[in-house]
C-alpha cells in the first residue's frame, strides 16, 4: 500500500494559505473546487461539505503526494505540536538550505534551521511552520537510511513523501494504522527530536519515542510520542491543520477512513 496521495489541511483563509504555499514552497494550485460532502462526513465534520478546496502540487514533479487545502473560517487555531494528530508534512526538496531561505523570504517562520539527520547523515532537513499550524519538514534526501526506501529529488520541490503524526499513545495509533495497511515497520526507538524540544522549550537532549512505517512508492508514516501532546478536555472542535492523509491502495477504494488519533484520519484511494 502506498505511496501517499494527498494530505488534507484545514485552513481559516484559503486564499492566504494558497499564497503562502505558492510563495514559500513554490507549489502551484492545480485544482479549485468544493469539498465532497460525503468525504467531509467521513471525517465527522459535515460542516466542511461544499467548502472551498484547492489542490497544490510540485510544478516539475508529477509523482503522487499533493496537498489539499480546505477552508473553514470557524476552525480553531492549532499551534504546532500542541495536540495529538497529524502534525507535519514532509516534502522532498533538492536543497534544504535553499528551501528554508525561500520560505523565510515569503514570511514563514523557521522553527528549526537545516541540520543533518538520519543514519550516516543521509538526510538534511529544516522545519517550518505552515499557515494552519502544520509543520513543513523540508527534507533533502542524499541517500536512504538503512531499511528505508525514499525518493530522490528531480526538481527544487517534490511530493509529500512522509507524514508525521503526534501520538499520546504510539502503540495504539500505530496498531490502528498497521491493521489497515501492509506497511513495513522500520524503526522504533527513543532519541532527541529537535523540533519537539524546540517548540516546547525542552532540553535539547530530551528523548521521545519515534517509530516509522514504510509504505510502497517510497513513502512512510512517522509516529512521534511525547507527553506534552495531550487532550485532557476531550475537545472535539474542528481545528486548523492536517485532518486526513490519503494513501494509494491496490484494488477498489475503501468506503471509510480509519482514525489513527483523535481527529486524524487515513483514507484509501484506489490505485
DABEL-V739447 format. One record per residue. N is the residue number from 1. RES is the residue in three letters. PSI is psi as a letter, one per 30 degrees, with the letter a starting at -180 (none if undefined). OMEGA is omega as a letter, one per 20 degrees, with the letter a starting at -180 (* if undefined). D_LAST is the distance of its C-alpha to the last C-alpha in Angstrom with 1 decimal. Layout:
N,RES,PSI,OMEGA,D_LAST / N,RES,PSI,OMEGA,D_LAST
//
This chain:
1,UNK,k,a,8.9 / 2,UNK,l,j,8.6 / 3,UNK,a,r,9.5 / 4,UNK,k,r,11.0 / 5,UNK,e,a,9.7 / 6,UNK,k,r,13.0 / 7,UNK,k,a,16.4 / 8,UNK,k,a,18.4 / 9,UNK,k,r,22.2 / 10,UNK,k,a,25.0 / 11,UNK,l,r,27.9 / 12,UNK,e,a,31.3 / 13,UNK,j,a,31.7 / 14,UNK,e,r,28.6 / 15,UNK,e,r,30.7 / 16,UNK,e,a,32.3 / 17,UNK,e,r,29.0 / 18,UNK,e,r,27.3 / 19,UNK,e,r,30.5 / 20,UNK,e,r,30.4 / 21,UNK,e,a,26.8 / 22,UNK,e,a,27.8 / 23,UNK,e,a,31.2 / 24,UNK,e,a,30.6 / 25,UNK,f,a,27.3 / 26,UNK,g,r,27.1 / 27,UNK,l,r,23.9 / 28,UNK,k,r,23.7 / 29,UNK,k,a,22.9 / 30,UNK,f,a,20.1 / 31,UNK,k,r,19.9 / 32,UNK,k,r,22.6 / 33,UNK,a,r,22.6 / 34,UNK,k,a,23.0 / 35,UNK,k,r,20.9 / 36,UNK,k,r,19.6 / 37,UNK,e,r,22.3 / 38,UNK,e,r,20.1 / 39,UNK,e,r,18.1 / 40,UNK,e,a,21.4 / 41,UNK,e,a,22.8 / 42,UNK,f,r,20.0 / 43,UNK,g,a,21.5 / 44,UNK,h,r,24.9 / 45,UNK,i,a,25.8 / 46,UNK,f,r,26.4 / 47,UNK,f,r,28.6 / 48,UNK,f,r,25.6 / 49,UNK,k,a,24.6 / 50,UNK,g,a,25.3 / 51,UNK,l,r,26.0 / 52,UNK,k,a,25.8 / 53,UNK,k,r,22.5 / 54,UNK,k,r,21.8 / 55,UNK,k,a,18.8 / 56,UNK,k,a,19.9 / 57,UNK,l,r,18.6 / 58,UNK,k,a,20.3 / 59,UNK,f,a,22.2 / 60,UNK,g,a,21.9 / 61,UNK,j,a,18.7 / 62,UNK,g,r,15.4 / 63,UNK,l,r,13.1 / 64,UNK,l,r,10.9 / 65,UNK,h,a,13.3 / 66,UNK,l,a,15.2 / 67,UNK,k,r,17.8 / 68,UNK,k,r,18.5 / 69,UNK,k,r,22.2 / 70,UNK,k,a,23.5 / 71,UNK,k,r,27.2 / 72,UNK,j,a,29.5 / 73,UNK,f,a,33.1 / 74,UNK,f,a,34.1 / 75,UNK,k,a,31.7 / 76,UNK,k,r,33.9 / 77,UNK,l,r,34.1 / 78,UNK,j,r,32.5 / 79,UNK,l,a,34.0 / 80,UNK,k,r,32.0 / 81,UNK,h,a,31.6 / 82,UNK,f,a,33.8 / 83,UNK,l,r,31.7 / 84,UNK,k,r,29.0 / 85,UNK,a,r,25.5 / 86,UNK,k,a,23.1 / 87,UNK,f,a,25.6 / 88,UNK,k,r,24.3 / 89,UNK,j,a,21.6 / 90,UNK,j,a,21.8 / 91,UNK,k,r,21.4 / 92,UNK,k,r,21.8 / 93,UNK,l,a,25.0 / 94,UNK,e,a,27.2 / 95,UNK,j,a,30.3 / 96,UNK,e,a,30.6 / 97,UNK,e,r,34.2 / 98,UNK,e,a,33.6 / 99,UNK,e,r,30.7 / 100,UNK,e,a,33.1 / 101,UNK,e,r,35.9 / 102,UNK,e,r,33.8 / 103,UNK,e,r,32.8 / 104,UNK,e,a,36.5 / 105,UNK,f,a,37.7 / 106,UNK,f,r,35.5 / 107,UNK,g,r,37.1 / 108,UNK,k,a,34.5 / 109,UNK,k,r,36.0 / 110,UNK,k,a,35.5 / 111,UNK,e,r,35.5 / 112,UNK,k,r,35.5 / 113,UNK,l,a,36.3 / 114,UNK,k,r,34.4 / 115,UNK,l,r,35.1 / 116,UNK,k,a,34.1 / 117,UNK,l,r,32.1 / 118,UNK,l,a,30.2 / 119,UNK,k,r,31.7 / 120,UNK,g,r,34.0 / 121,UNK,h,a,33.5 / 122,UNK,f,a,30.1 / 123,UNK,k,r,28.9 / 124,UNK,k,a,30.8 / 125,UNK,k,r,29.8 / 126,UNK,l,r,31.3 / 127,UNK,k,a,30.7 / 128,UNK,k,r,31.2 / 129,UNK,k,r,31.3 / 130,UNK,l,a,29.1 / 131,UNK,f,a,30.5 / 132,UNK,g,a,29.4 / 133,UNK,f,r,30.5 / 134,UNK,k,r,27.1 / 135,UNK,k,r,27.6 / 136,UNK,k,r,26.1 / 137,UNK,j,a,26.1 / 138,UNK,j,a,26.6 / 139,UNK,k,r,25.9 / 140,UNK,j,a,27.0 / 141,UNK,j,r,25.6 / 142,UNK,f,r,28.4 / 143,UNK,k,a,27.0 / 144,UNK,k,r,24.8 / 145,UNK,l,a,27.0 / 146,UNK,k,r,27.3 / 147,UNK,f,a,24.4 / 148,UNK,l,r,21.8 / 149,UNK,j,a,19.3 / 150,UNK,l,a,19.4 / 151,UNK,l,r,18.8 / 152,UNK,k,a,21.8 / 153,UNK,k,r,22.8 / 154,UNK,f,r,22.9 / 155,UNK,l,a,24.6 / 156,UNK,e,r,26.6 / 157,UNK,k,r,23.6 / 158,UNK,a,a,20.1 / 159,UNK,l,r,17.1 / 160,UNK,k,a,17.0 / 161,UNK,f,r,16.5 / 162,UNK,k,r,18.3 / 163,UNK,k,a,19.1 / 164,UNK,k,r,22.4 / 165,UNK,k,r,23.5 / 166,UNK,k,a,27.3 / 167,UNK,k,r,28.3 / 168,UNK,f,r,31.6 / 169,UNK,j,a,30.5 / 170,UNK,e,a,28.1 / 171,UNK,e,a,28.2 / 172,UNK,e,a,27.1 / 173,UNK,e,a,24.3 / 174,UNK,e,r,22.9 / 175,UNK,e,r,23.3 / 176,UNK,e,a,21.4 / 177,UNK,e,a,18.4 / 178,UNK,e,r,18.7 / 179,UNK,f,a,19.1 / 180,UNK,f,a,15.7 / 181,UNK,l,r,13.8 / 182,UNK,g,a,14.3 / 183,UNK,l,a,15.6 / 184,UNK,j,a,18.7 / 185,UNK,k,a,21.8 / 186,UNK,e,a,23.6 / 187,UNK,l,r,26.5 / 188,UNK,j,a,28.7 / 189,UNK,l,r,32.0 / 190,UNK,k,r,34.5 / 191,UNK,l,r,35.3 / 192,UNK,k,r,36.5 / 193,UNK,j,a,33.8 / 194,UNK,e,a,35.5 / 195,UNK,e,r,33.7 / 196,UNK,e,a,34.4 / 197,UNK,e,r,38.0 / 198,UNK,e,a,38.5 / 199,UNK,e,a,37.2 / 200,UNK,g,r,39.2 / 201,UNK,h,a,42.3 / 202,UNK,l,r,42.1 / 203,UNK,k,a,43.8 / 204,UNK,f,a,41.8 / 205,UNK,g,r,41.9 / 206,UNK,k,a,40.5 / 207,UNK,l,r,37.8 / 208,UNK,l,r,34.7 / 209,UNK,k,a,32.2 / 210,UNK,k,r,28.8 / 211,UNK,k,a,25.9 / 212,UNK,k,r,22.6 / 213,UNK,k,r,19.5 / 214,UNK,k,r,17.4 / 215,UNK,l,r,13.6 / 216,UNK,l,r,11.6 / 217,UNK,g,r,11.3 / 218,UNK,h,r,14.9 / 219,UNK,l,r,14.6 / 220,UNK,l,r,16.8 / 221,UNK,k,r,18.4 / 222,UNK,k,r,22.2 / 223,UNK,j,r,24.4 / 224,UNK,k,r,27.9 / 225,UNK,k,r,30.8 / 226,UNK,k,a,34.0 / 227,UNK,f,a,36.8 / 228,UNK,f,a,37.1 / 229,UNK,i,a,33.8 / 230,UNK,l,r,35.2 / 231,UNK,i,a,35.1 / 232,UNK,f,a,38.4 / 233,UNK,g,r,38.9 / 234,UNK,g,a,35.6 / 235,UNK,j,a,35.1 / 236,UNK,g,r,32.1 / 237,UNK,k,r,32.5 / 238,UNK,k,a,29.7 / 239,UNK,l,r,29.8 / 240,UNK,l,r,28.7 / 241,UNK,a,a,26.1 / 242,UNK,k,r,22.5 / 243,UNK,f,a,21.6 / 244,UNK,l,r,17.9 / 245,UNK,k,r,15.1 / 246,UNK,k,r,11.4 / 247,UNK,l,a,9.0 / 248,UNK,k,r,5.3 / 249,UNK,k,r,5.3 / 250,UNK,k,r,4.8 / 251,UNK,a,a,6.5 / 252,UNK,l,r,7.9 / 253,UNK,k,r,8.1 / 254,UNK,l,a,11.1 / 255,UNK,f,a,14.2 / 256,UNK,k,r,15.9 / 257,UNK,l,r,15.7 / 258,UNK,l,r,17.9 / 259,UNK,j,a,21.0 / 260,UNK,f,r,21.6 / 261,UNK,l,a,24.8 / 262,UNK,j,r,26.9 / 263,UNK,g,a,25.0 / 264,UNK,j,a,22.0 / 265,UNK,l,r,18.7 / 266,UNK,k,r,15.2 / 267,UNK,l,a,12.4 / 268,UNK,j,r,8.9 / 269,UNK,k,r,6.3 / 270,UNK,k,a,3.8 / 271,UNK,none,*,0.0
//
